[in-house]
Amino acid sequence: MPDGTYLLFHIYSLVEALYEAPFYWMGADKAYVSTAMQNRGVFTEQFAVERLRQVFGAENVLANIDIYESKGTKLAEIDVLVLFGNRALVLQAKSKRLTLEARRGNHLQIKEDFKKSIQDSSDQAYRCAKLIEEGRCSFKDAAGNAVTLPASLKRIYVICLISNHYPALSFQARQFLKFTATDTISPPFVMDVFALDAMTEMLSSPLHFLSYVDRRTGYTDKLMASHELTILSYHLKQNLWLNDEHDMVMLDDDISADLDLAMLVRREGIPGKGTPEGILTRFSATALGRMVKAIEARPHPATIDLGFTLLTLGEDTVLEVSAGIDLLAKQGIADGKNHDVTVGLGSGGTGLTIHCNDDPIEVAGPALQRHCHARKYTEHAQTWFGVCVRPMDQALRFGINLEFRWEQDDTMDALTKNMGKPGKLTSLLREAAKARTKVGRNDPCPCGSGKKYKKCCVT
């Protein structure tokens, strides 16, 4: 700059250099190098625990969990275990790094270093995840206290965390990493401490964090980027979602500029936006955004899957469904009656039925269950979600999740023969808009707020 100062647009490179330099100083001290490497490993684990606890809470993030078979023999150890509802996250940390020879491009040395730093970590994590999946072992923390895991985990995510980054990490993971995923255990998510730092900073709620991990691991073979931060930045802007017809998506590094700036705003206090414009800024104030927060506050298996599904929706769908919920609540307040709406989610494999009422749970629960069961059957869906919201504040009262294979049934055919197709939400909103235009500006608002229409729901 003219005044002699320097302006660096990619602060990450400088931070990485400052982080990496001491390794070489300590490595040159032969008497201390083994202690340095041990401390480096301890740091990686402690850093992961600290950052994940900021997202999931201390009670849901456990460190150094030993796994024992029935005879008391220790089989494995989990570096960090995260539990949230019917999901678990198994993280194995490694401090082994690329040697200088590997950095120079020695192919054999690269493969050897990869095995020691990532493949071994992945193998350990998968062994632990499989022992959890089998459900025949006991678990104890570092103090010897028994740890109780959920009876049935729907998904176990595997994370391999390394203490340093190198440019070829993502590419090498795609080329060299061997694993066997299952219906319960996800493909491994290989990342460095910088990526985990940014993820926990920006995706600071359990559903947002796990939803991203779920999709990121599901697209292991479809996404290509030089750094994990690029993919995270894309998600924050566009909501990471790839259609089946996409075989490969390549992301350029300049996508991460907004994320770099947001981290500087948060960590260094420079002027600017601390949250990139996108999914974290556009959806939080909507009805569905509030529903996601309510699900996180009460992580019940019946609603966690709904939270994951809601976070995959596009902006137009979120705004449309949220407007539908707002309309149901206003109608319920105005006439004191029950109102409902059904919408399809995704490509037809699932849907959502929303009931809006103040009925007692023993009445509202079975009614929602019957309605969802019928809708799931008529739509030939694999899964179906149902929620009941309170008219006054649209608060989530309870939810249900039906998940089983569709099969033709004569009894259900008879019960649903007069059940029409669910109406389109856009049509419902359009009719509501027409009805509102018939209300005078000085008339009482039809939503029942007690205010004049011109000071309430006028558009």
N, C-alpha and C positions, 0 to 999 in steps of 0.2 A: 504494500500500500504506500501512497505518497509519504506518509509520516514514518515509514520504516517498520511498521508492524506487519504481521502476516495474517492473511485471511485463508483459512483452510476449510474447504467445503465438505470434505470427507473426514470428519473428526475421528471416525472409527480407526483409520489407519494409524494415527498418532497414538491413540489409546492402546491399541494392540502392541505397538512398538515399546511403549513404556511398560506394559504388562510383561512382555516377553524378555526384555533385556536382562533382568536380574537372574533369569535361569542360566544364562551363559556365565555370569560372574560366579554364581554358586557352583556351577558345574566344573569350573576351573580349580575349585578348592577340593582336592581329593579327600581331605579329612572330613569335609562337611557335606559332600555331595549326597551321600546316602540319607542323611538326616533331612536335607533339603527336599529330596524326592518324596520322602515319607510325609513331610509337612504339606507338600503340594497335593498329595492324595487326600489328606485330612481336610485341607481347604476346600477341595472340590466337593466333598460330601457335605461339609458344613454350609457352604454357600448354597447348595441345592436345597438343603433343609430350610435355611433362612428364607430363601425366596419363595419356596412353595408354601410355607406357612403363612406368608402374607396373602396368599390367594385362598387357601383352604382352611386356615386356622390351625393352631398348634395341635389341637386334639386329633386332627385328621392326617397329620404328617408324622410318620414314625421313622426313626433312624436305627440302623443296625439291628434288623429283625432276624433272629436265628430260626431256622426251620428244622424240626426234629421229626423222625419217624416214631412209630408207636413204641419201639424199644428204647427210646431215648437217645438214639444216635443222631448226631447233627449231620444234616444232609447239605445244607446251603445257607447262605446269608444274603439278605436283601440290604443293600446300602440305604435306600430310602423307599418307603412304602407309603403311598397316598390312598386313602379310602374316602369315597364320596358316593353315598347311596349304593347303587348296584354296580359301581365302577371302581376299578383299582388301577393304580399306576405303579409299576415296578421300575425303579431307577437304579442303574449300576454306574458308578463313577470310576473313571480311569485317569491317572495322571501321566501315563506313558505318552511320549510325544514323538514326532517325526525326527529322525536323526538328520544331520546335515547332509549325509550321503543320499538319503531319500529325497530331501529337498532339491538336490541337484539333478534328480531324475533317474536315479538308479532303480530300474524296474524291480529287481529281486529284493532290494532293500525296502522299497515301498511296500511290497506284499508282506514282508516280514514285520515291518513296523505296524502295518494295518492289522495284522493278526493280533499283535500284542496289545494294541491300544483300543481296538474296536471290536474285532471278531470275538476275542475272549470275553469282553464285557457283554456282548450280545448273547453269547452262549450261556453265561452265568445268569443273565436276566431271564432268558427263556426257560432255563432249568427251574428257577424260582417260580415263574409264572405257571409252569406246568404242574408243579407241586401244589400251588394254590388251586388250580383248576381241578385237580384230582380230589381235593378235599379230605385227604386221609392223614394229614400231618398236623402237628401242633406248632404254635408260633410263640416266641418269647422275645421280649425286648432286651436291651443291653443289661438291664438290672435283673433279668430273670423272671419278670412278670409275664403272665400269660396274655397273649393278644388274641382277641376274638375277631374273626373275619366274618363278613356277611355270609349267610347261608348259601346264597346263589348270586354269583357275580356274572353280569351279562357281558362285560367287556373288561379285559386286562390289557393295559397299554404298556409297552416296553420302551424305555428310554435309555439310550447309551450316552452318557455325558462325559465329555473329555475336557481337559483343563485348558487347552489352547486350540486356536483355529489355524487351519492352513487352507489355501484356496482350492485344493483338489478334494477336500473332505467330502462334499456332496457327490462328486463324480465317482470317487473311490467307493463310497458306500453303495452306489448303484451297481458298480462293476464287480466288486469283490465280496460283499457281505452275503453270507449264506444263512438262511433261516427257514423255519417251517411254521408259518402262521396257521392258526386254527380258527374255528368259528368264534371262539372266545378271546384268543390271544392275537393282538394286532401285529402287523409287521413292525420291525424296530424303527424307532425315531432316533437318528444319530444327530447330536447337536453339541455345540461347545457352550461354555459358561456365558459367553456374550449373548448368544441366542436365547438361552434360558432367562437371562437377566431382562432382555427386552420383552420376551413373551409374558413373564410374570408382571412386568411393569404395565404393559398395555392391556393384557387380558387378565385383569385383576380380580375376576370373579370365577368361581368354579365352573359354571356352565360354559362361559365364554372360552376359558382355557381348555377344558376337555373337549368341547366341540371342535376347536381348531385342531387339537391333537388327533381327534377321530378322523377328520377329513384329510389332514396332512398325511397320516399313515395310510389312508385309503387310496391316496394318489401317488404312492411311492414310485410307481413305474411311469407316471404320466407327467410329472413335474421335473423341470430341469432349470437350475439357477446356480450361480457361482457361490451364493451364500444364502443361508437360511433366513437371514434378515430380509432379503429381497422377497421371499415368499410370504413372510409375515406381513410385510408392508403392503403387498398386494391384497392380502386378506383384509387388512384394516380398511382399505379403500373400497374393495369390490365384493367382499364376502366370498371366500374361496369355495368355488363350486364348479365342477367340470362335468359337462354332459358326456354320455357314453360314446358319442361319435368322435370325441377328441382323443386321439392316440397319444399325443405329446404336446405339452405347452412349455415354451421356453420364455423365461422372464429376464429382462435386462436389469442391470444393477441400478440404473437411474430411478427405478420405481421406489427404491428405499430412501430417497432424499427426504420425503416428509417424515419418515420414521426417525431418521438421523436428527432432524431438526427438533422433533418432539422430545426426544431423549435429552438433547441439550437444554431445551426449555425446562424440563423437569429436574435435571441433575445440576445444571450450571446456572439456572435462573436467567438465561438470556431472554429478551422479548420474543414473543411468538406464540404459536398454538401448541399447547402441551398434549393435545390429542389430535391425530390426523383426521381430517374430514372423511367420514365414512360410516361404517357400521356402528361405531361407538357414539357418534354424535347425532345420527339421523333417527335411530329407533328407540332410544331410551325413554322418550316422552310419550310414546304411543301406548295403546292398551296392551299390545303384545309385548312391548318392552317391559311394562310393569308386571306382566304375567311371568316373564322370565325371572325377574327379581324375586317374585313370590315363590316360584319353584325352587330357587336357590336357597331361600330362607327355610324351606321345608323339603329337603331332598328325598322325597318318597319315590320309590321305583316306578310307580304308576305315572308320575308326572315328569321325571327326569328325561325319559325318552321324548316326551312332548317338547321339553325345553330344547333338546338337541335338534328336533325337527323345526321348531320355530326359528332357530338361529341359522338355518340353511335357506330360509325363504328370501326371495328377492324383495327389493324395496317396494315395488308396486303392490305386491301381495301383502306385505306387512301393513302398509297404509290402508289398503282396502279392507282387510280383515279387522284392523283396529277401528276403522270407521263403522263397520258392522256391529262391533261390540258396543261402541258408543251409542249407536242407534237403539240397540236392544235395551240398554240401561235407561235411556231417556223414555222409551215406551213403557218400560216397567214402572218407572217413577210416576208417569202420567196416569196410567190406568190401573196400576196395582196388580196386573196380571203377569202370568209367566210368558216369556218369549224365548225363542230359540232360533238358531241358524246353523246350517251345515255347509261346510266348504271342503272342497278337495284340496289336498296338499301334494305337491310333487307331481309325479306323472300318473297318478291314479292308484298307486299301491297303498295309499293311506289317506285319511281324511280327519276332519275335526268337527265335532258337534258341540255347540256352545249353548248351555242353558242359563238363563238369567232369571233368578228368583230368590226369594227369602224363605222358601219352604223348609220345614225341619229336615235334617239330614236323612232320617229314616224314610222320608217321603221322596225327597229330591234325589237321593242316591239310586234307589231302584229304578226311578223314572229315567234317569240319565243312562243307566246301564241298559235298559230295554231299548231305548232309542238308538244308542250306539250299536248295539248288537244287530238291530234291524238295518240300520244304515250300512254297516259293514257287509251284511249279507247282500243287500240290493246292489251295492257297488262292487261286489266280488273282490273286496280288499283284503290284503294280508294283515294289516293292522288298522286300528281305528282309535282315535283319542276322543275323550270327552271331558269337558270342564264345566263347572258351575260357578258363575260369578254373581256377586251381590249387586243389585241395581244401583244402590245409592252411591257407591264408590268404585264399582267394578273390581272389587277385591276378589281374588281367587279363593273360593270356598273349599273345593276339593276337585280331584280329577280321577279319571280311570283310563286304563290302557288295555285294549283288547288285542291280543297278538296270537293268532293261530291260523293255520292253513284253511282257505275257503273250500267248503265242500257243499255240493247240492244237498238240500234237505227238504222233504215234502212238507214238514210242519212249518218251516220258515217260509216256504213258498206261499203257503196259505195265509200266514200271518202278515206277510208283506205284499200281497197281491194288489192291494189298493194304495200302496205307498208310492207316491209319485217321485220323480227324480228331484233331487234337491235344487231349489231355485238358485239362480246366479246372484251372487252378492251385489254385483254392479246394478242389476235390475232392482233389487231391494232398495239400494241407496238412491237410485234415480227416482223411484216412486216416493220415497221419503222426502226428497228434495222438492218434488212437485207439491206434496201435501203442505210443506212448510210455506210455500209461496202464497197459499190461500189465507195465511194468518196475518192479520194487520200488525203493523209495526208497534202499535201501542197496546195490542192485545196481550193477555197473559201467554207466556211461552208454553207450547204444548209439552215441553219436557217435564213440566211440573215444578220448576225451580222457584216459582213465585215472582220472578222478574218479568218485566215487559219483554216481548219477543225481540225488540230492537236492541236490547241490552244483554241478550243471552245467546240464542242459537241462530240469529239472523246471519245470512251468508252474503 
